[in-house]
Amino acid sequence: MIIIQIKSLLFKQHLEIEEVIEQLSRKFSSEMDISLEHITVTWEYYLPGHYAQAGKVIPRQNLDSHP
């Protein structure tokens, strides 16, 4: 079984996570030639105030940039 785990900040903009993880699952399955039934994808968010970059707490993530 392949498990892909993603952790990120909450996004400022709306993002359809369900669609993203389904597409990621299918693309990974196709590119790696692994049956989709063997791939699990999870997406978790860091709570606001629980992530710091370069010593600065970053509450949210822009879709087009890294903190």
N, C-alpha and C positions, 0 to 999 in steps of 0.2 A: 504494500500500500504506500502510495506517495501522499505526503501531507505538506501542503503549502500553507504557511502561516504568515499573515501580514498584520503588522501593528502600525498604526498611524495616528497622527493627531486628528481631531475632528476637522472637517473641512468647513471653510467659510461659505462656500457655495454648495448647493445640493448635488449629491452624487448618488446615482442608482447603484448601490453596492451589490444588490442581487444580480443585476445585469453584468456588472464587472466581474464578479467571481464566476458566473456561469461562462462568460466568454473566455476568461483566463483558464478555466478547467478544460474547455473544448480545445483551445489553442495549444495548451500544454500537451494534451492527449495526442493531438494531431502531430505536433512537431517532434515529440519524443516517441511516437508510435507505441503508446501505452493505452490500454483500454480505459475508457472514461470511468468505468466502474471501480477502478483502482486508484482514483485521484480524489483527494479531499482537500478543500480550500476553506480556510477560516480567515476572517477579518475582524480584528479587534481595534478599539480606539483607546488611546491614552486619555485619561480624564483631564479636563482643563487644570492646569497647575501642576501636572505630574510629568512634565517633560521640559528639559532645559537644553538649549543649544548654545555653546560658547558661554555658559554661565548665565544665560538669560532665559527666563521661563517664557515659553511660546504657547499661547492658549489654543490657537487654531492654525490650520494649514490652508494656504491658497492652493487651488488646483494646479496652478501654473508655476509654482516655485517651491523651493525648499526653505525652511525657516533660516 
